[in-house]
Amino acid sequence: MSPRIILDTQLIVLLAVGVTSADIIPKHKNLTEFTCEDFELLLMLLGPDPDLLLLPNTVSEAANLLRHHREPERGRIMEKFREIVGRNPERYIHSRLVTQQPEYLRLGVTDAAILGIFMPGEEILTADAALYIAAMRRGLSATNFHHKREEFGIV
């Protein structure tokens, strides 16, 4: 059985834009560091029927970043995002608990929340080096998307 995957905000944005249309990726202002090949890699890493775990924090951040695009594509992106949110479970952690974690000052609320909700059998997939390092220091199962880009010759 594949692990449940916790995506960081940037990868949620890449996923939502990519499933809408990979042609939008190079045009989306919040995806300047990603390519269509990156989206294909993300799909390969997630597999055909990914078991994603969302947080209100990553959903809110992703929704805000996704809206930084023009119509009519923005509406299509937001519809696909609604589908992603609708078919995946969400786990909540109180902000007061997040802000008490040692990583909060360095990573901020959202990334500290990702660390705070992690449970055995889950995997953090992130494009954020600081989040990846923090997860590894905690002994959590995590994958750095940029390492995978290098492994597959995308960068």
C-alpha positions in Angstrom: 0.0 0.0 0.0 1.3 3.5 -0.9 1.7 6.0 1.8 -0.7 8.9 2.3 1.1 11.9 0.8 1.1 15.4 2.3 2.0 17.9 -0.4 3.3 21.3 0.4 1.6 24.4 -1.0 3.7 24.8 -4.1 3.1 21.2 -5.2 -0.6 21.6 -4.6 -0.5 24.6 -6.9 1.5 22.7 -9.5 -1.0 19.8 -9.3 -4.1 22.0 -9.6 -2.8 24.0 -12.5 -1.3 21.0 -14.3 -4.5 18.9 -14.1 -6.4 21.9 -15.5 -4.0 22.2 -18.4 -0.2 21.7 -18.4 -0.1 24.6 -21.0 -0.9 27.0 -18.2 2.1 26.0 -16.0 4.6 28.3 -17.8 2.1 31.2 -17.7 1.1 31.0 -14.1 2.9 33.7 -12.0 3.4 31.4 -9.0 4.9 28.5 -11.0 7.9 30.2 -12.5 10.3 27.6 -11.1 8.3 24.7 -12.6 7.9 23.2 -16.0 5.4 20.8 -17.7 8.1 18.1 -17.1 7.9 18.8 -13.4 4.1 18.3 -13.5 4.6 15.0 -15.3 7.2 14.0 -12.6 4.7 15.0 -9.9 2.0 12.8 -11.4 4.5 9.9 -11.7 5.5 10.3 -8.0 1.9 10.5 -6.9 0.8 7.4 -8.9 -2.5 6.8 -10.6 -4.8 7.1 -7.6 -2.9 9.2 -4.9 -4.0 9.2 -1.3 -3.4 12.9 -0.5 -3.8 14.5 2.9 -4.7 18.2 3.0 -4.4 20.8 5.7 -6.6 23.9 5.9 -3.3 25.8 5.9 -2.1 24.4 2.6 -5.5 24.6 1.0 -5.9 28.3 2.0 -2.4 29.2 0.8 -2.8 27.2 -2.5 -6.2 28.8 -3.2 -4.7 32.3 -2.8 -1.7 31.5 -5.0 -3.9 29.8 -7.7 -6.1 32.9 -8.0 -3.1 35.0 -9.2 -4.0 34.2 -12.8 -6.4 35.7 -15.4 -9.7 34.5 -16.5 -11.0 32.3 -18.1 -8.2 30.0 -17.0 -8.4 31.1 -13.3 -12.0 29.8 -13.1 -11.0 26.5 -14.7 -8.1 26.1 -12.3 -10.3 26.9 -9.3 -12.8 24.2 -10.4 -10.1 21.6 -10.6 -8.8 22.7 -7.2 -12.3 22.3 -5.8 -12.3 18.7 -7.1 -8.9 18.0 -5.5 -10.1 19.4 -2.2 -13.4 17.6 -2.4 -11.9 14.1 -2.9 -9.1 14.2 -0.4 -9.3 14.1 3.4 -8.2 17.1 5.5 -6.6 17.1 8.9 -6.6 20.1 11.2 -4.1 21.2 13.9 -4.7 24.1 16.2 -2.5 27.1 15.4 -1.6 27.5 19.0 0.0 24.1 18.8 1.8 24.9 15.6 3.3 28.1 16.9 4.7 26.2 19.9 6.8 23.9 17.7 10.5 24.8 17.5 10.3 25.0 13.6 7.6 27.6 13.6 9.9 30.6 13.8 12.0 29.4 10.9 9.3 27.8 8.7 6.1 29.7 9.5 2.7 28.4 10.3 1.9 26.3 7.2 5.1 24.3 7.1 5.2 23.8 10.9 1.6 22.6 10.6 2.7 20.0 8.0 5.3 18.7 10.5 2.7 18.8 13.3 0.1 16.7 11.6 2.5 14.0 10.3 1.7 10.4 11.4 3.4 7.1 10.7 2.6 5.7 7.2 2.6 9.2 5.7 5.1 10.9 3.4 5.8 14.6 3.0 6.5 15.6 -0.6 7.9 19.1 -0.7 9.6 21.5 -3.0 10.8 23.5 0.0 14.3 22.6 1.1 13.8 24.0 4.6 10.7 21.9 5.2 12.4 18.8 3.9 15.4 19.3 6.2 13.2 19.9 9.2 11.2 16.8 8.4 14.4 14.7 8.1 15.7 16.1 11.4 12.5 14.8 13.0 13.0 11.4 11.4 9.8 11.8 9.3 9.4 10.3 5.9 9.9 13.1 3.4 10.9 13.5 -0.3 12.5 16.6 -1.7 10.9 17.2 -5.1 14.0 19.0 -6.4 16.1 15.9 -5.6 13.7 13.9 -7.8 14.0 16.5 -10.5 17.8 16.0 -10.5 17.4 12.2 -10.3 15.2 12.2 -13.4 17.3 14.8 -15.3 14.8 17.6 -15.3 17.3 20.2 -13.9 
